[in-house]
Amino acid sequence: MEHLLNPHVLEIEISGIRKFSNMVADIEDIVSFTIGQPDFPTPEHVKQAGIRAIEENATTYTHNAGDLALRKAAAKFAETKYGLSYKPETEVIVTIGASEAIDIALRTILTPGSEVILPGPVYPGYEPVIRLCGAVPVYVDTRNSQFKLTADLIREALTNKTKCIILPYPSNPTGVTLEKRELQEIADLIRGKELFVLADEIYSELAYDMPHASIASFLREQAIVINGVSKSHAMTGWRIGFVFAPEQLAKHILKVHQYNVSCASSVSQKAALEALTAGIHDSEELKKEYRKRREFVCKKLAEIGLHYVKPDGAFYVFVQLPKKYKGSSFDFAVEMAQKDKVAVVPGSAFSKYGEGWFRMSYACSLETLEKGLLRMEKFISNLN
């Protein structure tokens, strides 16, 4: 009966990140640097808000777009942090995580045969949604531009079929981000063209060395901004994301969201409201700790003799395979997991442009990082 299924579903695969993580999960005493999950608990005051929501029977449907109080808080958050202005009544949608936000946005704007430009390497969650829409992902090689999707690279990739450009910054897997000048150049290039920009800014609160800037500051009418509380407030399991978009676009995205999930969890929305109001600056403590870990990891990788891209944000570092290793990134990751019990994600999980690299998450304690990096050093020193 498989031949009767949607061919677009048959052609997509499970995320390479999850596939590899599941593959090595049963190795005893494995130190895993695979999944991008904050190792901090959700802030206590946020958890208590969720508990109160249950106790007060806030367990019914909300407005399809989300509780208005939360939409107001999200709009205020975006304005306070990034200078963005959105009307909470009509231009903010509360979603089930950033993943659903990406899904409903792309399903609203894409048509069969349209093209989507995205940087390679890139988080593998975009391509399946693009293909399910019958659209075509167009990967742009960013390896010679410090893993940044620049205006010049976009110009070369644009065709009359281009419907969307994805800007996922700070980036998963590289941690790099775009400066205001680079965003301005992209905005100047595509302003007035019949295409959209999907800005996945889920790591915006984890930008270390410069304040996060959004393409929507320069190109509001063509931009769809994706954000949420998963990374900023260690709330991955609460599943709360946001879509910010101009009203004439948001009203159509809302229809897809409504028929998809009705609304996000009412309890989770109450917790997110607490996170974005009383906890508006909670991410500062997380960021301090991640910055320490970044410095520790980068120093150790340099001592091992590995080339890497220093991340501007998020909690990943993208590392080049040792020159003396002649196999693929997948083979490297499998061998290191089996021989010395440390797991990283092969770069090939992030498109063909990630081959020759691996992604390491530092969303774990310094003790765990030290333990895993010592094992990594041992494995690399024993390579023939």
N, C-alpha and C positions, 0 to 999 in steps of 0.2 A: 504493500500500500504506500510505501515511501514515495513512489514515483508520482503520486497524486498531490504531493505537497507543493506549496509555493516554492518555485525554483529559487527565488531570492533568499528564502530561509535555508534551503539546502546548500547554497554556496557560501554562507557565512559560517564562521567557526567560533568556538568559545575563546574568550580573551587569552592570548598567550601568557599574560601575567598569571591569571588564575590557573591555567593549564599547568604551567611549570610549578607554581606554588603547591598545587595539589599533588603533583608528581613526587615532590621531595618531602611532603609533609610527614610521611611515615618513617623517615630515616631517624633513627634514635639519636638524641642529643644534637639535632641539627640546629644551627644558629641561622635564622632566616632573616634576610634583608630584602624580602620580596614584596610584601603587601604594603601599600601606602596607607597605613592606619595609625593615627596618633596613639601613642602608648599612654597618654594621660587620661584619667577619668573625666567624664563630663563634670564641669564645675558643680559643687554641692548645691549652690543656690538655684541652679538651673534644674537639677534633679528634683529638688523640693517643689519647684513650680510644676513639674510634671506630676508629682505625687498629689499635690493640691488639686490639680485638674481632675484627677480620677476621683478624689474624695468629694469634690464639688459637682460631680456628674457632668463634667464638660466632655462628654463622650458621644456627642451626636454629630451629624453632618454640620459642616460650616458652609459658608458661601463657597461656591465652586472655586473662586479665585483665592480663597483663604479668608480667615478672620480679618476683618478690617483693621482691628488694632495691630495685628501683626504686619499687615501690608503698610500701615502708617509707619511702624517702627522700621521696617525694611527700607522704605523710602527715605526716612530720616537718616538711617545708617549710611545709605549710599551717598546722600548729600553731605553728611558730616565727614565721612572718610574720603570720598573721591570727588566731591563737588558735582555730583550728578543730580538732576532734577526730574523726578517722575511722580505723576499723580497716583496716589495709593488706590484711589477708587477705580481707575481704569487702565493703569499702566504697570501694575505689579501683580504677578501671579505666584502664589505659593505652590510649590510642586513637591513631589516625593523624591527629594534629593536632586542634585544637579543632573543626574542621569536622565530622569524623566523630563527635566527642563530642556535638555539637549534634544531629546526624542521629539517632544511636541513642537519645538521650534522648527526643527528640520522637516518634520512631516507637514508643517504648515506652508513652508516656503518652497520646498523642492517638488519638481515635476519629473516624470520619466525622461531620461536623456540629459537632464541639466547637469552641470559640472560644479564640483565643490573643491576649491583649492585649500589644501592644508599642508602644514610643514611636515617634512619627514626628517628625523624620527618624530613620532607623536603618539600620544595615548591611543590605544587601540579601540576605544569605545565609539569613535565617530564613524569609521568606515562601515560597520554593519548597519547602522541606522541609515546612512546614505544609500547603501545598496538595497535595503528593504524599501526605500522610496523609489527604486528604479533609477536613481541618479548615479553619477560616476565620480568617484574620488580621484582627484588629481594631486598626487604628491609632488611637492617641490623639495628638491635636495638642498638642505640648509647646512650641510657639513662644512662648507667653505665660508659661511657667514656667521660663525659662532653659534650655530643652531638657531638663528633668528630668521623669521619669514619677513624679508625686507620689501620695501616698495619696488625695488628693481627686480627682485625675483618674482613678485606678483605680476608685474608688468609683462614679463616674459610668458607667464602661464595663462594670462587672460585670453578668453575666446568669446565669441558671441553666444556661447552656451553657458558661460560662467554665471551661476546664480548666487553663490555664497562663498565667502572666504572665512575660514576658521582661524581665529587668533587665540590660542590657548596659553595665556601667559599670566603669572609665572608657569613655566612649562613642566609637564610630566611627559618625558622622563628626565629632561636635562637640567631643570631648575633655572634656566635663563629667563629673562624677561625683556620687555621692550621699553625703551626710554620715551619720554614725551616727544622728543624730536623725531624718533622713528615712527611713532604713531601718527604724528602730524603729516609726515611724508606719505604714509599709506592713505590717510584721509584725503589728502590733496589729489592723490592718484585716482581714487574711485568715487569721489564726490559727484553726485549727479548721474552715475551709471546705474543701470537697472539691475542691481545686485545688492545683497545684504552681507553684513559682517556679523558672524556669531562669535562673540567674545566670551570665552569660558574663563571666568576670573575666580574660580573656586579657591585658589591659593592666594588671593589678593592680600589677605591679612598676614601672610607669611612672606612678605617681601623685606629683605634684610637691610640692604644698603642704600635704598632710595624709596621714597613713597610710591606706592602703586598708582599708575595712571591708567585710565580706561579710554579705549578708542571712542566710546560714546561721548567723551568730552569734546571731541572734534567732529563727530559724524553721527549725531544723535538720531536723525531720521532714518538712517540705514542700519543702525546697530541694534542687535539683540544681545543683552548682557545676561550672562548666567552666573549666579553666585549661590551661596548657601552657608550653613553653619557647621557642616561636617568637619572641615579642617580647622576653621578658626576657633571653634569651641569644643573640639573633640566630641562631636555629636554624630558620628557616622551612622550609628544604628537608629537614630531618631528620624532620619530620612526627611530632612527639610531643605529644600532648595528654593531658588527664586528666579523668575524671568522678569527682566525689566525691558520694556519695549514701548515705542510710541503707540498711542491709543488705537490708531487705524490698523496696526499690526497685532497688538495685544488682544484685541477683541476676537480675532480669528484663531490665534493660538489658544485662547481660552476655550473655544469650542472643542478643539482636539483634546485638551486637558479634561474637560468635562466628561466627554464620552469615554475617555481612557480610565480615569480613576475617581470621578466625581469631585473629590477633594482630598487634601493631605490629612493625615491623622490629626484629630482635634487635640489630643493630649500632647502630641509632639509640637503642635503649633503654640500651645501655651508655654511649653518649655523654651521654644525659640523666641517667643516674645520677651521672656525674661533675659535670654542671652543677648538680645539686641538692644535692650534698655539698661537694666541694672548691670548687665555684663558686657556692655559695649566695648570695653577695653580689656576684656579677659584674655584676648589673644596676645597681649604684650608679654605676659609671663611665659607663655608657650614659645613665643618667638625668641625670647632671651635664651631659653634652653636649647632650642633648635640651632641658634647661632653658635653656641658653645660646641654642640655636636658637629656642626659643619666644619668648624675650625679644626677640631680633633681629627675628624675623618680625612679632611684634605691633607693635613700634616702627615698623617700615617700613610696615606696613599703615595705621597711624594717620597717618603722614606722607603717604601717598597719599590719605588721606581716606576709607578704607573702614571700614565698621562690621563688627566681628567679635565672636565669643564667645571670651573668653580661656580656653584649655583648662586643665583641672585635671590632665589626664593624657593618656596615649597620645602620638601625634606628629602630630596633625591640628589644623588651625584651620578653623573654619567661618565663611565670609565672605559678607556680604550683597552682592548686585550693586550697582554704582553706581546712584544714583537716576536719573541721566540716561540709563541704559540701559533701553530699553523692550521688549527681546526676552526670550526665555526663558533659563533658565540653560544649557540645551543650546546655544542659538545663541551665547550669550556665550562659552562654552568653545570652540566651534568657531572662531569669529572670532578669538579671541585666539591660538589655536594656529596658525591659518593666517597671520595678519598679523604677529604678533610672536614666534611660536615659543616659547610657554610654555603648558604643558598643566596644567589642573586638572580635577577631576571635577565635572560639573554637579550641583547639589543635587537635581535630579529623580531621580537614581540612587538616592536614599535615601528614596523615597516622595514622594507629592505634597506633603507638608509640608516638603520640602527645596527646593521650587521658590522661586526668587528668591535662592538662595544658591549658593555653590560650596565644595567641600572642597579644601584644600591640604595636602599632606603635607610635613612638614619633616624627614623621615628622609633627609636628604642634607646634604652639607657646607655650611658657611657660605658658601664661595665660590660654590657652585651656587645657594644661596638668594639671594645678593646679585645674581647674574647674572639669575636668573629674575624677581626682584622689580623690577629696573630695567626689564626688558622689559614687565612687567605695568603699571608706572607709565606707560611710554610709550603703551601701548595705551589705557589709561584716559584719559590726557590728550588723546588724539586722537579720543575719542568725540564724535560730534556731539550 
